[in-house]
Amino acid sequence: MVLIGVMLCQAQVQTERSSIHGRVLDENRAAVSGARINVQGSHAIFSLITDANGDFALSLVPGEYALTVNAEGFAEAARTVKVKPATSASLEIILEVAGSTATVTIMGADTLGYRAQEVSSATRTSTLLRDLPQSITVITKEQIGDQSMESIADVVNYVPGITSHQGENNRDQLVIRGNSTSADFFLNGVRDDVQYYRDLYNVDRVEALKGPNAMIFGRGGGGGVINRVTKEAGFARVREMTLQVGSFHNKRFTVDFDQPLSHKLAFRANGLYENSGSFRKFVYLERYGINPTVTIIPDSQTRITLGYEHFYDRRTADRGIPSFQGRPADIPISTYFGDPDQSYVRAGVDLLSSTIEHQSGRLNIRNRTMFGVYDRGYQNFVPGAVIMNQTKVALSAYNNATKRRNIFNQTDLTYLWSTGRIKHAFLAGTEVGRQLTDNFRNTGFFNNTATSITIPYDNPVINTPVTFRQSATDANNHLKTNLAATYAQDQIEFSRHVQIVAGLRFDYFDLQFHNNRNRNDLRRIDRLVSPRVGIVVKPLTPLSIYANFSVSYLPGSGDQFSSLTAITQQIKPEKFRNYELGAKWDLQRNLSLTTAVYRQDRTNTRATDPNDPAKILQTGGQRTNGYELGINGNITRAWSIAGGYAYQNAFITSDTTAARAGAQVAQVPHQSFSLWNKYQILPRLGVGLGIIHRSDMFAAIDDNVILPGYIKMDAAVYVLLTEKLRLQAHFENLLNAKFYLNADGNNNISPGSPRGARVGLIVRF
């Protein structure tokens, strides 16, 4: 819960504080999230906002306080509270519907919804989504639960403008507005850039912020970023356990335990274990995780959150199937290529975090630190070209390992002030960080001699002896990355109709590279200036029309800075510029419609000198023109909806080292559409239906292989057996459509899953 406004506490008041835990409800006793509570007394004046469950917490010195509660569509409520020393109390506030001229939809407690009202990641201040001049999609915990989402790939199925990339089937990788990335992932606003598969077991929501975001998030983020917001210890008791089984030997268990230990201390733990198979032959995964957090509220001005996560994932490495004559090879989608007994992907992640937030008068101070240790690696067999008579296919192999230690510290100062009728929320901040990375790669030699062999096309599983050792070009290096950044931003409200957001960030990025093989040392330093400016015009309170311009940079060493050469040491960073015009309309209290049209240019990409192929020029360029439409929330009390439509045209504007001018960017479909519906038929029975459509797209930048478009339908059934026991069944690919989800080049293509089902039992205790 974020304190906003003014906090004036008298230093002479030393009496022990008391705690109040409250909840704001409507007349049907459904929680009212996002309600603003203004507190005024002799010792304090401040305001706060209720969370998704309508809950709030106060820590006050003894005295009398006036509380006023406001929420859109409801009449203002007022309460007087008398606080006695060293006590703990609960408070329930019922809001009445506003006058008859207002249009209000009252939500049931189980349908708080698929619509988020505000985020803090986009500006580092708690801001209503409709007041942000940027396209943002938030996947709430309700939607994650209703659709049984488990991964980042599951999430982006319902995010316009984003597609999942195969990522060699060993990591999360996305294509956001035509820009592929495996590094633009954040955890509670802090960089989490190592290549691995993330799970959603401990996630409260996932935020997709589209367009360059360097002003807030730093380097990279050219197409956008994904920010996971984790569950934290709170002061509402939670006991929930989910047992899931399903097709292809799916077995999964999660638990969520939240316990207030006092009015100042709370503990929460989220856990996961999964052991599952796949529709692909020989493919399995095992993963587990534990994430305890502690929240401490030493006084009404300060909140401290500490967390630790241990996560482990191991699965079979699976590079998919090859192509033939410009299409995915016409073979059974379960066909595996290579030796599954020697194919693996593993990732071990340990994250330690702390957040300290303090309100001092008009000034809010927040410090966030995250230390991460990552150990990941994979060994895989890579199918290549199919021989024309379809009797043989090429196969190669390699393994790769990365160890990385990250530490980041962010400090934000937010000051609220006014100049006449003009209101300001001014942000100034710093970020410092260090990343230490070790990379090591081996090439596979079949029978200890050949780096590539041909195998039978109709029987591609092998047991040929393979020796993994370094070739002449395999990586063996150590990198040290130092980061220092400062930024400033002002959110200016000229009136209730006009707002401006403007900010600037400076990054000092120092990359030091050591080649363990030849002892060479290289270094590059980038000084990056990233601006952002946006204007929001509100002709009506629930309607915002905005324009936005932003810039981001990617250093020449790439988003994973896995190597540095004499060429990449010298070249300028790639530059991303985004021009966006959009609108956001809260159709009703819990239903929002968003739309945006944009142009994004990527410049300074590498191109070969036509007069000297040995030289590299930075004349390459890429452009994405696009349109997005999104809808999230509740149409009626019983009907929840989430999804959207995207049109994208991503193409090369001038020759690069990889493609000619005019080529279409890989894995960016011109048309994509997704829509999920949940309908509560009876108080104890609900159903869900989803549809996903994607048009044709190319597998690689040479535009030689097409991944055909498809339509896929999913469904769900929800049965409330008792107040504490719910049964949920999720059915995937109802029509058993054959489709190809994504790729990593022309000959590593991932088929989509056939018809399947998962059944979960959710127990609250």
C-alpha positions in Angstrom: 0.0 0.0 0.0 1.6 3.3 -1.1 1.2 6.4 1.0 0.5 9.5 -1.0 -0.2 13.1 0.0 1.0 14.8 3.1 2.2 13.2 6.3 2.7 15.5 9.3 3.7 13.7 12.5 4.7 15.7 15.5 8.1 14.7 17.0 6.9 15.2 20.5 4.3 12.5 20.3 5.9 9.4 21.8 2.9 7.4 22.8 2.8 3.8 21.5 0.8 3.5 18.3 -2.3 1.4 17.6 -3.2 -0.4 14.5 -6.4 -0.5 12.5 -7.0 -3.0 9.7 -9.9 -2.0 7.6 -11.9 -3.1 4.5 -14.0 -1.1 2.1 -17.1 -2.9 0.7 -20.1 -2.0 -1.5 -23.7 -2.7 -0.4 -23.4 -6.3 -1.7 -20.4 -6.7 0.5 -18.1 -6.9 -2.5 -14.6 -5.4 -2.0 -14.0 -2.0 -3.4 -10.4 -1.8 -4.7 -8.7 1.5 -5.4 -10.8 3.5 -2.9 -9.0 6.6 -1.6 -9.0 7.0 2.2 -8.2 10.5 3.6 -7.1 10.5 7.2 -7.0 13.8 9.2 -6.1 14.2 12.8 -4.0 16.3 15.2 -1.0 14.1 14.6 -1.3 13.1 11.0 -2.7 14.1 7.6 -2.3 11.6 4.8 -4.2 9.4 2.3 -3.9 5.9 1.1 -5.6 3.5 -1.4 -7.2 0.2 -0.8 -5.7 -2.9 -2.3 -7.3 -5.4 -4.7 -9.2 -7.0 -1.8 -10.5 -3.6 -0.5 -8.1 -3.8 2.5 -6.1 -1.0 4.1 -4.0 -0.7 7.3 -3.3 2.2 9.6 -0.8 2.7 12.4 -1.8 5.8 14.4 -0.9 7.5 17.7 -3.9 7.9 20.1 -6.3 10.6 19.3 -9.4 11.3 17.2 -9.3 11.1 13.4 -11.7 11.9 10.6 -11.7 9.4 7.7 -13.3 10.1 4.3 -13.6 7.5 1.7 -14.1 8.1 -2.0 -14.4 5.7 -4.9 -15.6 6.2 -8.4 -19.4 5.5 -8.7 -20.0 5.7 -5.0 -21.1 8.4 -2.6 -18.5 9.7 -0.2 -18.4 8.0 3.2 -17.2 9.6 6.4 -16.2 8.1 9.7 -14.8 9.4 13.0 -12.3 7.1 14.7 -11.1 7.4 18.3 -7.8 5.6 18.8 -6.7 4.3 22.2 -3.1 3.5 23.1 -1.6 0.2 22.2 -4.7 -1.4 20.8 -5.6 -3.3 17.6 -9.0 -2.8 15.9 -10.8 -3.7 12.7 -12.9 -1.3 10.7 -15.5 -2.0 7.9 -16.7 0.8 5.7 -19.7 0.3 3.4 -20.0 2.6 0.4 -23.4 3.4 -1.1 -24.0 3.8 -4.8 -23.9 7.3 -6.0 -27.0 9.2 -7.1 -29.3 7.9 -9.8 -27.4 9.9 -12.5 -24.3 7.7 -12.1 -23.8 4.4 -13.9 -22.3 1.8 -11.6 -21.5 -1.9 -12.0 -21.1 -3.6 -8.6 -18.7 -6.5 -8.8 -18.9 -9.8 -6.9 -16.1 -10.7 -4.5 -14.8 -13.4 -6.9 -14.9 -11.1 -9.9 -12.7 -8.2 -8.8 -11.5 -8.7 -12.2 -9.2 -8.5 -15.1 -8.7 -4.8 -14.9 -6.0 -3.0 -12.9 -6.6 0.5 -11.9 -3.1 1.8 -11.3 0.6 0.8 -11.6 3.8 2.3 -10.1 6.3 0.7 -12.5 5.7 3.0 -15.5 6.6 6.2 -13.6 7.9 4.9 -10.2 4.9 6.6 -8.7 1.4 5.1 -8.1 -0.5 6.4 -11.1 -3.9 5.5 -12.6 -3.5 3.6 -15.8 -5.6 6.1 -17.7 -3.3 8.9 -16.7 -0.2 7.2 -18.2 0.7 8.2 -21.8 1.8 4.7 -22.8 0.4 1.4 -23.9 0.3 -0.9 -20.9 -1.4 -4.3 -20.4 -1.7 -5.7 -16.9 -2.5 -9.4 -16.4 -4.0 -9.6 -12.9 -3.8 -12.4 -10.5 -7.5 -13.1 -11.1 -6.9 -13.7 -14.8 -3.7 -15.7 -14.1 -5.8 -18.0 -11.9 -8.8 -18.3 -14.2 -6.7 -19.3 -17.1 -4.3 -21.5 -15.2 -1.3 -19.5 -16.5 2.1 -20.8 -15.5 4.6 -19.0 -17.7 5.5 -15.8 -19.4 4.5 -17.4 -22.7 1.0 -18.1 -21.3 0.7 -14.4 -20.3 1.6 -12.8 -23.6 -1.1 -14.9 -25.4 -3.5 -12.2 -24.3 -1.3 -9.2 -24.7 -1.7 -7.3 -28.0 1.6 -6.6 -29.8 3.7 -9.3 -28.2 4.5 -12.8 -29.4 6.6 -15.5 -27.8 9.8 -16.5 -29.5 11.1 -20.1 -29.2 14.3 -18.9 -27.5 16.0 -22.2 -28.5 13.4 -23.7 -26.0 15.7 -23.0 -23.1 14.5 -19.5 -22.0 11.9 -16.9 -22.0 12.2 -14.8 -25.2 9.7 -12.4 -26.6 9.1 -10.2 -29.7 7.7 -6.9 -28.6 6.6 -4.5 -31.3 9.0 -6.2 -33.7 12.0 -6.3 -31.3 13.3 -9.7 -30.0 14.6 -9.8 -26.5 15.6 -12.3 -23.9 16.8 -9.7 -21.4 14.0 -7.1 -20.9 12.5 -8.9 -17.9 12.1 -7.2 -14.5 11.1 -8.3 -11.0 9.3 -5.6 -9.0 11.0 -3.0 -11.2 14.5 -4.4 -10.9 16.4 -6.0 -13.8 16.1 -9.9 -14.0 17.9 -10.4 -17.3 19.4 -13.9 -17.2 18.0 -16.3 -19.8 15.8 -18.8 -18.0 12.1 -19.9 -17.8 10.2 -17.9 -15.1 7.2 -19.3 -13.3 4.1 -17.4 -12.0 3.6 -19.3 -8.7 4.6 -16.3 -6.6 3.3 -13.5 -8.9 0.5 -11.0 -8.1 0.4 -9.6 -11.6 2.4 -9.2 -14.8 2.8 -5.8 -16.5 3.6 -5.4 -20.1 4.9 -1.9 -20.8 5.3 -1.3 -24.5 7.5 1.1 -26.4 11.1 2.2 -25.3 11.2 2.4 -21.4 14.8 3.4 -20.8 13.8 6.5 -18.8 12.6 4.2 -16.0 14.3 0.8 -16.7 17.6 1.8 -18.3 19.4 0.2 -21.2 17.5 -2.0 -23.7 13.7 -2.2 -23.5 13.6 -1.1 -27.1 10.2 -2.7 -27.9 9.0 -2.8 -24.3 9.6 -4.7 -21.0 7.9 -7.3 -18.9 7.6 -6.6 -15.1 6.5 -9.3 -12.7 5.1 -8.0 -9.4 5.4 -10.6 -6.7 3.1 -11.4 -3.8 4.3 -9.8 -0.5 3.5 -10.4 3.1 0.3 -8.5 4.0 -2.0 -8.2 6.9 -4.9 -10.2 5.5 -4.8 -14.0 6.3 -4.4 -16.2 3.3 -4.3 -20.0 3.1 -4.5 -21.5 -0.4 -3.2 -24.7 -1.9 -3.6 -25.9 -5.5 -3.3 -29.5 -6.7 -3.3 -29.9 -10.5 -3.1 -32.9 -12.8 -3.5 -33.1 -16.5 -2.7 -34.4 -20.0 0.8 -35.5 -20.8 1.5 -36.5 -17.2 1.1 -33.0 -15.9 1.4 -32.8 -12.1 1.7 -29.4 -10.3 1.4 -28.2 -6.7 1.4 -24.6 -5.4 0.8 -23.1 -2.0 0.2 -19.6 -0.7 0.4 -18.9 3.0 0.1 -15.3 4.4 0.0 -14.7 8.2 -0.1 -11.5 10.1 2.1 -12.0 13.2 1.2 -8.7 14.8 -0.1 -5.4 13.7 3.4 -4.5 12.6 4.8 -7.8 11.3 3.5 -10.2 8.6 4.9 -13.3 7.0 4.1 -14.9 3.6 5.4 -18.0 1.8 4.7 -19.2 -1.7 5.8 -22.6 -2.9 5.8 -24.7 -6.1 6.6 -28.2 -7.2 6.0 -29.5 -10.8 6.8 -32.7 -12.6 5.3 -32.9 -16.0 5.7 -34.5 -19.4 4.9 -33.1 -22.9 3.1 -34.1 -26.1 6.7 -34.1 -27.5 8.3 -37.5 -27.2 11.0 -37.9 -24.5 10.4 -34.3 -23.1 9.8 -33.6 -19.4 10.3 -30.9 -16.9 10.8 -30.7 -13.1 10.8 -27.4 -11.3 10.4 -26.2 -7.7 10.5 -22.9 -5.9 10.1 -21.3 -2.5 9.6 -17.6 -1.9 9.2 -16.3 1.7 8.7 -12.6 2.4 8.4 -10.5 5.6 6.7 -7.1 5.9 7.6 -4.8 8.8 5.7 -1.6 9.6 7.8 0.0 12.4 5.6 3.2 12.3 2.8 4.7 10.1 5.5 6.4 7.9 7.7 3.4 7.2 7.3 0.0 5.5 10.0 -2.6 5.1 9.7 -5.7 2.9 12.3 -8.5 2.8 12.2 -11.4 0.4 14.1 -14.5 -0.7 13.5 -16.8 -3.6 15.1 -20.1 -4.5 14.0 -21.5 -7.9 15.2 -24.5 -9.9 14.1 -25.7 -13.3 15.3 -28.7 -15.3 13.8 -30.0 -18.5 14.7 -31.8 -21.7 16.3 -29.5 -24.3 14.1 -29.7 -27.4 14.8 -27.6 -30.5 11.7 -28.7 -32.4 11.4 -29.8 -36.0 13.0 -28.6 -39.2 11.4 -27.1 -42.3 11.0 -28.4 -45.8 10.3 -26.3 -48.9 9.4 -23.2 -47.0 7.0 -24.7 -44.4 7.4 -26.8 -41.2 8.2 -30.3 -42.1 5.1 -32.5 -42.5 6.0 -35.0 -39.8 4.2 -36.0 -36.6 4.4 -33.0 -34.2 5.7 -35.3 -31.4 8.9 -36.2 -33.4 12.1 -35.5 -31.5 15.4 -34.9 -33.2 18.7 -35.9 -31.5 19.6 -37.7 -28.3 17.1 -36.9 -25.5 19.3 -38.7 -22.9 22.0 -36.1 -23.5 19.7 -33.1 -23.9 19.0 -30.9 -20.9 18.2 -27.4 -19.8 18.8 -26.3 -16.2 18.5 -23.1 -14.2 19.2 -22.4 -10.6 18.1 -18.9 -9.3 18.6 -17.4 -5.8 17.2 -13.9 -5.3 17.5 -11.8 -2.1 15.6 -8.5 -2.0 14.6 -5.6 0.2 12.4 -2.6 -0.1 12.3 0.3 2.4 9.7 3.0 1.9 9.4 6.1 4.2 7.0 9.0 4.0 8.3 12.3 5.4 5.9 15.1 5.0 5.5 15.7 1.2 8.5 13.5 0.5 8.3 9.8 -0.2 11.6 7.9 -0.1 11.9 4.4 -1.5 15.0 2.2 -1.6 15.0 -1.2 -3.4 17.9 -3.7 -3.5 18.1 -7.0 -5.2 21.0 -9.5 -5.2 20.8 -12.5 -7.6 22.8 -15.6 -8.2 22.1 -17.4 -11.5 23.5 -20.7 -12.7 22.1 -21.9 -15.9 23.1 -24.2 -18.8 21.9 -26.4 -21.5 23.0 -29.1 -23.9 21.1 -29.6 -27.1 21.0 -31.3 -30.5 20.1 -28.9 -33.3 18.2 -30.1 -36.5 19.3 -28.5 -39.7 18.4 -28.6 -43.4 16.4 -31.5 -44.8 17.9 -33.2 -47.8 15.6 -32.7 -50.9 14.4 -36.3 -51.1 13.4 -36.2 -47.4 15.5 -39.1 -46.4 18.1 -37.3 -44.2 18.4 -34.3 -42.0 21.5 -32.5 -40.7 22.2 -32.6 -37.0 24.7 -30.7 -34.8 25.2 -30.3 -31.1 26.6 -28.0 -28.4 26.3 -27.0 -24.8 26.5 -23.6 -23.1 26.8 -22.5 -19.5 26.3 -19.1 -17.9 26.9 -18.0 -14.3 25.9 -14.5 -13.3 25.8 -12.5 -10.1 23.7 -9.3 -10.1 23.3 -6.6 -7.5 21.2 -3.6 -8.1 20.2 -0.7 -5.8 17.6 1.9 -6.7 16.7 5.0 -4.7 13.6 7.1 -5.6 12.6 10.4 -4.1 9.1 11.6 -4.9 8.0 15.0 -3.8 4.4 16.3 -4.2 4.0 20.1 -4.5 1.8 22.7 -6.2 2.4 26.0 -7.9 -1.0 27.7 -7.8 -3.5 25.3 -9.4 -0.7 23.3 -11.1 0.1 20.1 -9.2 3.5 18.3 -9.5 4.7 14.8 -8.6 8.4 15.2 -9.0 10.7 12.1 -9.1 14.4 12.0 -8.7 16.4 8.8 -8.4 19.6 6.9 -8.8 20.4 3.3 -9.7 23.7 1.5 -9.3 24.5 -2.0 -10.2 27.2 -4.6 -10.9 26.9 -7.8 -13.0 29.6 -10.5 -13.1 29.2 -13.1 -15.8 31.0 -16.2 -16.9 30.2 -17.9 -20.2 31.5 -21.2 -21.5 30.5 -23.1 -24.6 31.5 -26.5 -26.0 30.8 -28.0 -29.5 29.6 -31.5 -29.9 31.9 -33.9 -32.0 30.0 -37.0 -33.2 32.2 -40.1 -32.8 34.8 -37.5 -31.6 35.4 -36.3 -35.1 32.5 -34.6 -36.9 30.6 -31.5 -35.8 27.6 -32.4 -38.0 26.1 -35.6 -39.2 23.0 -36.6 -41.2 20.4 -38.8 -39.6 17.3 -40.6 -40.9 14.4 -38.2 -41.5 11.8 -40.7 -40.5 13.7 -42.0 -37.4 15.7 -39.0 -36.0 16.4 -40.2 -32.5 20.0 -41.2 -32.1 22.5 -42.7 -29.7 25.7 -41.8 -31.6 28.6 -41.1 -29.2 29.2 -37.4 -28.8 32.2 -35.7 -27.2 31.7 -32.1 -26.1 34.8 -30.0 -26.2 35.8 -26.5 -27.2 36.2 -25.6 -30.9 38.4 -22.7 -32.1 35.6 -20.1 -31.7 33.7 -21.4 -28.6 33.2 -18.8 -25.8 35.2 -18.9 -22.6 35.1 -15.5 -21.0 34.4 -13.3 -18.0 32.6 -10.0 -18.1 32.2 -7.3 -15.5 29.5 -4.7 -16.0 29.2 -1.6 -13.8 26.1 0.6 -14.0 25.4 4.0 -12.6 22.3 6.0 -13.5 20.4 9.1 -12.4 17.0 10.2 -13.6 14.4 12.9 -13.0 10.7 13.1 -14.0 7.8 15.5 -13.4 4.2 14.5 -13.6 2.4 17.8 -14.0 -1.3 18.3 -13.7 -2.3 21.6 -15.2 -6.0 20.9 -14.6 -8.2 17.9 -14.4 -8.2 18.0 -18.2 -4.5 18.3 -19.0 -1.5 16.4 -17.7 2.2 16.1 -18.8 4.8 13.5 -18.0 8.4 14.4 -18.8 11.6 12.8 -17.8 15.3 12.3 -18.6 17.7 9.5 -17.6 21.5 9.3 -17.8 23.2 5.9 -17.8 26.9 5.2 -17.4 27.4 1.7 -18.7 30.9 0.1 -18.3 31.5 -3.3 -19.8 34.9 -5.1 -19.2 35.5 -8.2 -21.1 38.2 -10.8 -20.5 38.8 -13.7 -22.9 40.0 -16.7 -20.9 41.4 -18.4 -24.0 43.8 -15.8 -25.2 43.9 -13.5 -22.2 42.8 -10.5 -24.2 41.0 -7.7 -22.4 38.5 -5.3 -24.0 36.4 -2.5 -22.6 33.6 -0.3 -23.8 31.9 2.6 -21.9 28.6 4.0 -23.0 27.0 7.2 -21.8 23.4 7.1 -22.6 20.8 9.9 -22.4 17.2 8.7 -22.6 14.3 11.2 -22.7 10.6 10.6 -22.5 7.7 13.1 -22.8 4.0 12.5 -22.9 0.8 14.5 -22.7 -2.6 13.4 -21.5 -5.8 15.2 -22.4 -9.0 14.3 -20.5 -12.1 15.7 -22.1 -14.0 13.5 -19.6 -12.8 12.0 -16.3 -12.9 8.4 -17.5 -11.5 9.2 -21.0 -7.8 10.0 -21.8 -6.2 10.8 -25.1 -2.4 10.8 -25.1 0.7 11.3 -27.2 4.1 10.0 -26.3 7.7 10.1 -27.5 10.5 8.0 -25.9 14.0 6.9 -26.7 16.0 3.8 -25.6 19.5 2.5 -26.4 21.1 -1.0 -26.6 24.9 -1.1 -26.3 26.8 -2.8 -29.1 27.6 -5.8 -27.0 23.9 -6.9 -27.2 21.3 -7.5 -24.5 23.1 -10.4 -22.9 26.7 -8.9 -23.5 27.9 -12.5 -23.9 31.0 -11.3 -25.8 32.9 -8.3 -26.9 35.0 -8.0 -30.0 37.2 -5.4 -31.6 34.2 -4.5 -33.8 31.5 -4.4 -31.2 33.8 -2.4 -28.9 33.8 0.5 -31.3 30.2 0.7 -32.7 27.6 3.1 -31.4 24.6 1.8 -29.4 21.5 0.9 -31.3 18.8 3.5 -30.9 15.1 3.0 -30.5 12.6 5.9 -31.0 8.9 5.5 -30.4 6.1 7.8 -31.5 2.7 6.9 -30.1 -0.8 8.3 -30.0 -3.5 6.5 -28.0 -6.7 6.6 -25.9 -7.9 5.0 -22.7 -11.5 4.9 -21.8 -12.9 3.5 -18.5 -16.3 2.4 -19.9 -17.4 1.7 -16.4 -15.9 1.2 -12.9 -14.3 -2.2 -13.8 -14.1 -2.2 -17.6 -11.5 -0.3 -19.7 -10.8 0.0 -23.4 -7.4 1.0 -24.7 -6.1 1.8 -28.2 -2.8 3.0 -29.6 -1.2 3.7 -33.0 2.6 3.9 -33.1 5.7 4.1 -35.2 8.9 2.6 -33.8 12.3 3.1 -35.5 15.5 1.1 -34.7 18.7 2.6 -36.1 22.5 2.1 -35.8 22.1 -1.6 -36.6 25.1 -3.2 -38.3 25.5 -3.4 -42.1 28.3 -4.7 -44.3 30.2 -2.1 -46.3 29.3 -2.7 -49.9 32.8 -1.6 -51.0 34.7 -3.6 -48.4 32.9 -6.7 -46.9 35.4 -6.8 -44.1 34.1 -3.5 -42.7 31.0 -2.9 -40.7 28.8 0.2 -41.1 26.0 1.3 -38.8 23.6 2.2 -41.5 21.0 -0.6 -40.9 17.6 0.2 -39.8 14.2 -1.3 -38.9 10.7 0.1 -38.5 7.5 -1.1 -36.9 4.2 0.5 -37.7 1.4 -0.8 -35.6 -2.1 -0.5 -34.1 -3.3 -2.0 -30.8 -6.7 -2.4 -29.2 -7.2 -3.9 -25.8 -10.1 -4.6 -23.4 -10.0 -5.7 -19.8 -12.5 -5.9 -17.0 -16.1 -6.9 -16.4 -19.0 -6.3 -18.8 -21.5 -7.3 -16.2 -21.2 -8.6 -12.7 -21.0 -12.2 -14.1 -19.1 -11.6 -17.3 -15.3 -11.0 -17.3 -13.3 -10.3 -20.4 -9.7 -9.8 -21.4 -7.9 -9.6 -24.7 -7.2 -7.5 -27.7 -6.1 -7.0 -31.4 -2.8 -6.0 -32.9 -1.7 -5.0 -36.4 2.0 -4.9 -36.9 4.2 -4.2 -39.9 7.8 -4.7 -39.0 10.4 -4.4 -41.8 14.0 -3.6 -42.6 14.3 0.0 -43.8 17.9 -0.3 -44.9 20.3 -3.3 -45.3 21.7 -4.9 -42.2 24.2 -7.7 -41.8 21.3 -10.1 -41.5 18.7 -8.9 -44.1 18.0 -6.8 -47.1 15.9 -3.6 -47.1 12.2 -4.5 -47.3 12.5 -7.8 -45.6 9.9 -8.6 -43.0 11.1 -9.0 -39.4 10.9 -12.6 -38.2 8.0 -13.8 -36.0 6.0 -10.6 -36.2 2.5 -11.5 -37.6 0.6 -8.7 -39.3 -2.6 -9.7 -37.5 -3.2 -11.2 -34.0 -6.3 -11.4 -31.9 -7.1 -12.9 -28.6 -10.1 -12.8 -26.3 -10.8 -14.6 -23.1 -14.3 -14.7 -21.5 -15.4 -15.9 -18.1 -19.1 -16.1 -17.3 -20.6 -17.0 -13.9 -23.7 -19.0 -14.8 -24.6 -19.7 -11.2 -23.1 -18.7 -7.9 -21.3 -22.0 -7.8 -20.7 -22.6 -11.5 -18.7 -20.6 -14.1 -17.4 -21.3 -17.6 -14.6 -19.7 -19.6 -14.0 -19.6 -23.4 -10.9 -18.1 -25.2 -9.9 -17.7 -28.8 -6.4 -16.9 -30.1 -5.7 -16.1 -33.8 -2.4 -15.3 -35.4 -1.8 -14.7 -39.1 1.2 -16.1 -41.1 4.7 -15.0 -40.0 8.2 -15.8 -41.1 10.4 -18.0 -39.0 13.6 -16.1 -39.7 14.7 -12.7 -41.2 15.5 -14.2 -44.6 11.8 -14.7 -45.1 12.3 -18.2 -46.6 10.1 -20.2 -44.2 6.5 -19.4 -43.2 4.8 -20.4 -40.0 1.2 -20.7 -41.0 -1.5 -18.7 -39.2 -3.9 -20.5 -36.9 -7.0 -20.2 -34.7 -7.0 -21.9 -31.3 -9.8 -22.2 -28.8 -9.5 -22.9 -25.1 -12.2 -23.4 -22.4 -12.6 -23.7 -18.7 -15.1 -24.8 -16.1 -15.2 -23.5 -12.5 -17.2 -25.3 -9.8 -17.4 -24.0 -6.2 -17.8 -27.2 -4.2 -17.8 -25.5 -0.8 -16.8 -22.1 0.5 -13.2 -23.4 0.8 -13.0 -25.9 -2.0 -13.1 -25.1 -5.7 -12.6 -27.4 -8.8 -11.2 -25.8 -12.0 -10.7 -27.6 -15.3 -8.9 -26.0 -18.2 -9.2 -27.4 -21.7 -6.6 -26.4 -24.3 -7.0 -26.4 -28.1 -10.6 -27.6 -28.0 -10.7 -28.2 -31.8 -7.4 -30.0 -31.8 -6.0 -27.6 -34.4 -2.5 -28.4 -35.8 -0.4 -25.3 -35.6 3.2 -24.1 -35.2 3.8 -21.7 -32.3 7.2 -20.2 -32.9 10.7 -20.8 -34.0 14.4 -20.1 -33.6 15.5 -19.9 -37.2 14.2 -21.8 -40.2 14.9 -25.3 -38.9 14.1 -25.1 -35.2 10.3 -24.9 -35.2 8.0 -25.6 -32.2 4.7 -27.2 -32.9 1.7 -26.2 -30.7 0.2 -28.5 -28.2 -2.7 -30.7 -29.3 -6.0 -31.0 -27.4 -5.3 -31.4 -23.7 -6.8 -30.8 -20.2 -5.7 -29.8 -16.7 -7.8 -30.2 -13.6 -7.0 -28.3 -10.4 -8.4 -28.5 -6.9 -8.0 -25.2 -5.0 -8.3 -25.5 -1.3 -8.6 -22.6 1.1 -8.0 -23.4 4.8 
